[in-house]
Amino acid sequence: MPAHPFEPVHPSVFYALVLLNLLFVTGAWCLASPTYRAAVAMAAVSFAWFMWNGPIEGRVLVSISVNHGFTESDILSIVGVAIAASTFVRTRERRRYEE
């Protein structure tokens, strides 16, 4: 038995996990049915993830300053933007082919 009762998790962790799930869902949407709307949503969620992933960032990979750096979870933002760009190109090529 632990000596101390369990401490509640801060709500910001929950919000970061919801945003992470949204990142995965929009990524699946982009890969399953590429549209411009999916690409824009993926880019927006990737940006939001980059800005608000603080509670579950992970280790710092590259330190920019004492208080700022590039972390493990920031890689997901780069992957998200790459998927959004790929979706945009795939949609453009498909529309060009259909015309």
Residue pairs with C-beta under 8 A, 6 or more apart in sequence:
10 55
12 54
12 55
13 55
13 56
15 52
15 55
16 52
16 53
16 54
16 55
16 56
17 56
19 45
19 48
19 49
19 52
19 53
20 49
20 53
20 56
20 76
22 45
23 45
23 46
23 49
23 76
23 80
26 38
26 41
26 42
26 45
26 80
27 42
27 79
27 80
27 83
29 38
29 41
29 42
30 38
30 39
30 41
30 42
30 83
30 84
30 86
30 87
31 83
31 87
34 87
34 90
34 91
34 94
35 87
35 91
36 88
36 91
38 87
39 84
39 85
39 87
39 88
39 91
40 84
42 80
42 81
42 83
42 84
42 87
43 80
43 81
43 84
45 80
46 76
46 77
46 80
46 81
46 84
47 77
49 73
49 76
49 77
49 80
50 74
50 77
53 71
53 73
53 74
53 76
53 77
56 73
57 71
57 72
57 73
57 74
58 71
58 72
58 73
59 71
59 72
60 69
60 70
60 71
61 69
61 70
61 71
61 72
61 74
61 75
62 69
62 70
63 69
63 70
64 70
